[in-house]
Amino acid sequence: MSRIGLVPSEAIRPRMAGIGIRYLELARRLPGHGFQVVLVTPGVLSEVPELPEKAQARAFERGRLGEILWDCDVVVTQGQLANDVLIELPQTPTAVDFYDPFLVENLHYVDSLGLDPYRNDHATWVLQLSRGDFFLCSSDEQRQFYLGFLAALGRVNPYSVRHDSDLKDLIDVVPFGVPDQLPEHRPYLPKRSPGERRLLFGGLYDWYDPWPVLESLEAHRDAGWTLLLIRNPNPGTPQELFTEVESWCRKRGLWAEEGASREGRSSRVEVLDWVPGERRYDLLRDVDLVVATHRLSLETRLSLRTRFLDALAADCPVVITEGGAMSRLLREFDAGWVVPEGDAGAVGRAFEDILEAGPGVESRRRAGRELLESFSWNRVLEPLIRFCREPKLDGTKTQFAADVPTRAPADPLMFRARRKLRHLLNR
């Protein structure tokens, strides 16, 4: 029986973001396909949730992966720790997971973090895309993007194309999956106020555009809508957008103070702490809709938006800005409300349609269930299972892969001065 090593860059613990949840799901589902699994966590080993009998957790230690994964026939890895896997285990067939296009995401933080994240992420992608044996991505849009990067590095070459003209053995789509049956609903949120309707936005990141949603909320002050945001628990993540939203809401009397009681039927914004991964479907069944509007950008065109797949699985209506893989799928299946960029009026009309149980709500719920048939975990894992059953090193990478240098200018003088001042003050 083959043994698969799973090495994500996010700690596996009760409260996780999408990548952590993804790898916990892999550890729980791959044994059902005849594999044994070793899940390596960069976090505290005792925090790893329960695993099935054929899966075990081990703690990550840099420089010791050869010992930690000594019994694994193949490794699936993601993020910065994939560098360690590829450097320490060059003779182990390795699938590198690019579900999360972190280089593109981090481009948004240059004003607060400078150019160091870009230098690191670009060098990381060059290393991983030149040395990995198989690559995972979330959508056809992502696959085309990564194929361009792979071609620039020499991984798309005469030998690889002669062997596999469509290059599905090099990179294939393995999105986030949804369970065939959700766990029994255990209410997560407190009891609603009379007439309250709950709208879940979730976490705020710089590529999102919450302003049309907030403007719609302000225009419907007497509707009794509660917009729910989720506070990012990672202190290293820039919080500029969250701070701007809080300031905007406070000036307009929309920000709900923690522990304050609601008086009357007034719309407002509330903040939740990060939700344990095991309870995400409970939260989604406690709200009336999920919305995450964005500005059109490279990031929004490439990301699949896991929160929407989970929402559809929970029969929760969704509202999204047009542009990107998820909006394409929602339009193709007529499974959600796709609105123009920056259009607060369209957002408000979508909310009214959903919350007033308009005639299209139930039909779109059915369409959402139809869409999700192609996102069952058994189906989405097929390309990964194919590679893990016959893992092999890609022989063409040693012949064609290019070692491309990463270049970036120095950070501006004023930015460097501010960074040095912050460092001195923090000391």
N, C-alpha and C positions, 0 to 999 in steps of 0.2 A: 504494500500500500504506500503510495507516494505521500510525502510530508511537505506541506507548503509553509514557508515562513512569511508572515505578514509584518511589515515594518512601516507603520505610519509615523508621521512627524508630530501628531497630536497625541497627548496622553489619553489613555483609555480609562475613563472614570464615569461616574454617574452623570455629571453635567459636562456635555461635550458639544462641539459644533459639528457641522456636517461630515468632516473627514473622520473624526473619531467614531461617529455613529456608523459611517460606511464600513470601517474596518471591523468594528464589533459585529456588524451584520455578516461580513465575509467570514469571520471566525465562527459564527454560528451556523452558517448555511453551507459552506464548503464541505464539512464532514458528511452532509447528506448526499454528496456526490462521490463518496468513496475515498476522500482524502483525510489525512490527519493534519492538524493545523497547529502551528506555533505562533501565537500573537505576541509580538515584542512591543512593549510600551515604554516610552520615554518618561513616564510618570511613576507613581507609587504602585507597586505590584498589588498591594492589598486593596487598592481602589478599583481594580478591574472587575466589572460585573460578571455574573455567572456565565460560564461557558459550557458547551456540551461535552460529553465524555471524551470524544476524540480530539478535543482542542485543549490547549494549555497556554498559559501566559508566562512570559519570561521578561525580565527587566533589561532594558537597553543599557549597554555600556560601550562608549566609544573605544575602539581599539580591540574589542573582545568579540566582535560579531562572528569570527571564525569558530569560537567556542560556543557561543550562544546558539548559532544556527548550524552546528556541526552535522546534525542528522537530517537536514532539509534538502530536498532534491531541487527545489525551485523557490525563488523569493519574489513576492509582490511588495513593492515599496512606493513611498510617496513623499514629496516635499524634500526638505533639506537632508533628512536622514537617508534618503536614497543615495546621496553622495557617499556616505559611509559604506553602504552596502556594495556599491559598484567598485569602490576603491579596495575594500577589505576582502571581497569575495569575487574576484574577477572571473573565476572559472565556474561560478554557479549561475545557471540561466536565470535571468532577472526580468520581470515585467515591471516597468515604471509607470505609475499611475499619474496621469496629467489631468484628471477630472477637474482639479482646481487650478486655473491658470494664474498662479500667484504672481508671476512676473507682471502680467497685465494689471492685476488688481493693485499691486504696490506702486505702479506708476502714478496713482492718484495721491500718494503721500509725499511727493518730492518737496513740497513747500514746508512740511513739518519735519521730515526725516532726512532731507538732503538726497544726494545721489548714491550713498553707500548701499541702500537696498537694491537699487538697479544694478550696480556693479556685481553684487553678490548673486542676485537672481539670474542675471544674464550668464555669468560664469557657471552657475548651477545648471541652467538649461543646456548650455553647450556640453558640459560634462555628461549629463544624464542622457541627452538625445544622441550623443555620439557613442555611448557605451552600453545602453540598455539593449536587450534582445527583443523585447516586445513592449508596446506602449498602449495604454488605455486612455480613452477620452470620453466625454459625456454626450457628444452629439455629432451629427454630420458636419455642422459648422465648425466645431472644434477640430475635427479630423482634417478638414481641408487646410486649416490654419497651421496645424502641426506638421502636415506633410510638406508645406513650404519650408519650414524650419529644418526638417529632416533632409530635404533636398539640398539646402544650402550647406549642410554638414556632410554631404556625401553618402547619406544612408539610403537615399533613392538613387540607385545606380544600375548599370546594365545587368549585373548579376542578380540583384534583388528583384528586378522587374521580370527577368527571364524566368526566375523561379516562381514568382507570384505577381502576375500582371496587375492585379488590383491592390496589392500590398496589404491585404487583410491579415497576413501573417506578420506584418511589421507593426501596424497600428489599427485598432478596431474600437468600435463604440461599446463601452460598458458603462451605461449611466447608473444613477442611483435607482434602486428597485423599491417596490412596495410589497408588503405582505399580502398573501391571498386572503387573509382574514385578520382584522384588527383585534387587539386585545379588548376585553370587556371594558366598557367605559366607566372610569372612576372620576367624577368631577374634580377638576383641578382648581378652577377659579371659585371665589366665594359667590354666594347667591346674588343674583342680579337685583338692582333696584327696580321698582315698578316702571315698566315701559322702556327699560334700558336695552340698547342694541350694541353689541360689541364688534368692533372692527380691529382686526389684528394686522399690524404692519410688521412687527418683529424687530430685528436688529437694524440699526442705522449705520450704513457704510457710505463712503464718499461718492460712490457711483449711483446711489439712489437719489431720487428727487421727491422728498416728502411734501414739498410745498403745495402742489395741486390738492393733495389729500387734506392738508391743514386748512387751505383756503375753503375747501368744500365743507370741512367741519365748522369753520367760523360762519359760513353762510347758512348753516343748519343748526344754530345754537340751541334752538328749542326742540330739536328732534330727539334728544336723549341718547345721542351716540357717544360711546366711549371708544376712543382710539388707543390701542394698547401698543406700546413700544417695549422692547426688551433690552435691558442694560447689558452691554458687553462686559464680561467678567475679567477680560485680559487687560491689565493696566498698561501694557505696551502698545495697545492699539490706539491710534489717534482718535480723539473724540470731538473734533471740531464741529462736525455736523450735528451731533447730539447736543452740544452746548448751544449752537445757534437755534436749534429747534426749541430747546427749553426756554431760551431768552424770548423768542418770538411768541411762544404760548403764554408765558408769564405776563407779558405786556398786554395781552388781550384777555387775560383772565381765564385761559383754557387749561392751565397746568394744574393738575390735581395734587395737592399736598399729600404726602404719605400719611395714611391714617385718618384723613379728613372724611367726614360723612357727607353724602350727597344731599343737597336740599333742592327739591323741585326737579323739573325735567330739563336739564341743561347739559349740553354736550361738553366733553372735556377730554384731556389726554392723560393717561396713566402709564406708569412705568413698572414693568415686572422684572424680577431677577431672572437670570438664565434658568431655563426650564430643564430638568433632568431629561436625558434622551428617551428614557423609557416612558415618560409621561407626555411626549409631544402630541400624540394623537388625542389624549384627554383634553389638552388645551385647545386643539383644533375643533373638537366637538363641543367645546364650551363657548365658541364665538360664532358670529353670524356670517362673517366673510373674512377672507384674507386679501390684503392689498399690498403691493410693493411697486410703486411707480419709480421710473428711472429716467435718466437722461440717456439719449442715444450715444453710445460710446463703444469702443472696441470691447471693453469688459462686458457690457450688457449684451452685446451680440454673441459673445462666446460662452457665457455662463448659462447653465440649464435652470437654476433656481430650484433647489431641492424642496424648499418650503411649499412650492406649488404642487409638486407631486404628492407630498404628504397631505396637503389640503384636499386634493381631489380624492385621495384614498379615504378621507374622513367625510366625504360628501359635503365639503365646505366650499361654497362658491368663491371664485377668485377673480380679482381685477388686476390687470397688468398693463404696462405701457407697451405699445407695439415696438417690434425690433428684438431679434434674438430667437433662440431655438424654442423657448417655451411659448412665446406669443405666436410663433408659427404653428406649433402643435395645437394650441387652443383655437386658432382660426380654422385650421384644417378640420378639426372635429366639432367646431362650434361648441366648445366645452367651457368657455369662460367669457369674461368681458375684457376686450382688448381696446384700450383708449389711446388717442393721440398723445404724443409727448407734450407735457406742460398744460394740458387742457383740464382745468379744475371743473368746468361745467360738465364735461363728459364723465369725469370721475363721480361727481355728485349724482348725475342721472343713473349711472351704474349702481351706486349705493341704493338709491331709491327703488330701482327696479328689483334689486335683490331683497331688500328689507321689506318691501311691500308685497313680496311673493308674486311678482309678475308672472305672466304666462310662460316665459322662457326659462324660469329657474329650474323646474323639474326636468325639462328636456335637456338642459345643459348638464345637470347632474348625471343623467343617464349617459350623455356623450362623454363625460369625464370618466365614467367607469369603463366605457368602451376604449378610450384612449389608453387607460392604464393596463389593459390586457397585454400590451407590448412592453410594459415595465414591471411585470412580475419578476421577482428575484431569479427564479429558475431560467427565465428567458434572457434577462440582461447578462447573466453570468456565462452564457454559452461560449463567447470568444475566450474568456479567461480560462474556463474549464478545458477548452480545446488546447490551449497552450500548456496548461499545467499537466495534462495527461501525456503530452509528448514534448517536454521542455527541451530546448536546445539553444546553444549559443549561436548567434548570427555570425557566420563566418565572414560575411562581406564587410563587417565593420572594421576589421583589422586591415582590410585592403583599401577601403575607400574613405573611412571617416576622417574628417578634417578637424584639426585642433584650432578653432577660431579664437583669436584673442578678444577679450572684452575691453572696450574703450569707453571712457566717459570723461568729460572735463572736470576740473576741480570745482567744488561747491563755491558759490559766490562768497566774497570776502565777508560781507555783513552776516551771512548765514553762519559762517565758521566762527565769527566773533560771538554771535548769540549762543551758539552751541557750547563754546568754551565757557561763557559766562554761566550758562545753566549748569554745566558740570561743576564749576567752582562753587555755585550756590548750593548744589545738592550735596557737596562734600561737607 
